[in-house]
Amino acid sequence: MMKPQASIKQQQTEQQSYFTVSVEVDGDTKDIETQFSSFQHALDFVMENDWQVKREPVRSSHVEMRFLKP
């Protein structure tokens, strides 16, 4: 069985920057109400819940090309 997939996103208001977590379980995405002061705190929360951080698709070919053998 796959672990639920969690995403961590940075949010910005005029006063502050914070991080939020959303988790995908059985195709449904649920936003967690808690706001985290740092990416590390959000990541700790994800790990405590035994979730997996969702890998976002890479939008740049620069990363992929960097690892190609000549």
C-alpha positions as CSV (number, residue, x, y, z in Angstrom):
1,M,0.0,0.0,0.0
2,M,1.3,3.4,-0.9
3,K,1.8,6.1,1.7
4,P,-0.3,9.2,1.3
5,Q,1.4,11.9,-0.8
6,A,2.0,15.2,0.8
7,S,2.9,18.6,-0.8
8,I,4.6,21.5,0.9
9,K,4.0,24.9,-0.5
10,Q,5.4,28.3,0.5
11,Q,2.7,31.0,1.0
12,Q,3.4,34.7,1.1
13,T,1.4,37.5,2.7
14,E,2.4,41.2,3.0
15,Q,3.4,40.5,6.7
16,Q,5.0,37.0,6.5
17,S,6.0,34.0,4.6
18,Y,4.9,30.5,5.8
19,F,4.4,27.0,4.6
20,T,1.3,24.9,4.2
21,V,0.9,21.1,3.7
22,S,-1.7,19.3,1.6
23,V,-2.1,15.5,1.5
24,E,-3.5,13.3,-1.1
25,V,-5.3,10.2,0.1
26,D,-7.2,7.9,-2.3
27,G,-7.3,10.6,-5.0
28,D,-8.7,13.3,-2.6
29,T,-6.5,16.3,-1.7
30,K,-6.9,17.7,1.8
31,D,-5.4,21.0,3.0
32,I,-3.9,20.9,6.5
33,E,-5.0,24.0,8.4
34,T,-1.8,24.4,10.3
35,Q,0.7,27.1,9.1
36,F,4.4,26.2,9.5
37,S,7.1,28.9,10.1
38,S,9.7,26.9,8.1
39,F,10.0,24.2,5.5
40,Q,11.7,22.0,8.0
41,H,8.7,22.2,10.4
42,A,6.4,21.3,7.6
43,L,8.6,18.4,6.6
44,D,8.8,17.2,10.2
45,F,4.9,17.2,10.3
46,V,4.8,15.2,7.1
47,M,7.3,12.6,8.5
48,E,5.5,12.4,11.9
49,N,2.3,11.4,10.0
50,D,4.2,8.8,8.0
51,W,3.4,10.5,4.7
52,Q,5.6,10.7,1.6
53,V,6.6,14.0,0.1
54,K,5.1,14.2,-3.4
55,R,7.7,14.6,-6.1
56,E,6.7,17.5,-8.4
57,P,7.4,17.0,-12.1
58,V,10.6,18.7,-13.2
59,R,9.8,21.6,-15.6
60,S,13.4,22.2,-16.7
61,S,15.5,20.0,-19.0
62,H,18.6,21.5,-17.4
63,V,18.4,19.0,-14.5
64,E,17.9,16.0,-16.7
65,M,20.7,16.9,-19.1
66,R,23.1,17.5,-16.3
67,F,23.1,13.8,-15.5
68,L,23.3,12.4,-19.0
69,K,26.5,10.5,-19.8
70,P,28.5,11.9,-22.8
